[in-house]
């Protein structure tokens, strides 16, 4: 999973709550803060399956 896809999913959850929708980019800023906090708490990116990175935890590159 790309990190940007994780951000998009967090934005969707924020919007589904109905009390956190902003057209001014705040949703994306808040989603970025949430993901950074989760990473700081020890959440790992998804595990790569296959290829030379098999079994490693990392975000897919954004240009893939």
N, C-alpha and C positions, 0 to 999 in steps of 0.2 A: 504494500500500500504506500502510495506517495503521502508525504506529510500534508500536502495541500488537500488531499482527499479527506484526511482526518479532520482538518480544519473545516472543510465544507460540511462534514457530518456533525461537528459540534455546533456550527451555525444553524443547521437544520433543527437540532434539538432546542437551541435557544429560541428559535422562532416558533417551534411547536408549543412552547410553554405559554405563548400568547402574551406574555408580559415583558418581552425583551426584544422587540423588533425595532430596528433603526435603519433608516435609509442612508445614514451618513457615514457608514463604514464602521460604526462602533461594534456591530456584531462580529465582524472579522477581527477587530482588535481584541475584543473580549475572548473570542475563540482561541486566538494566539496565546493570550495570557493563560487561559485554562490549560492548553496543551503544554506550554512551558512549565507550568506548575506541576502537572502530572509527571512530566519527564524528570523534574527536579526531585519529586518524591520517589522516583525509582521505576516508573513505568517504562518498559522497553518498547521500542518499535517492533513491528511484526517480525516473525522469524522467516528468513528467506528459505524457500524450498527449491532445491535444484541449483545447478551451476556451481561455480567456484566458491560462492558465498553460502552454500548450503548449511543450514543450522545456525547462521549468524543472525543477530537482531539488528536490523537497520531499516531506515526508510528507503523506498525506491527513489532513484534520482528523478527529479522533476521533468527531465527531458526524455524520459522513456515513454 
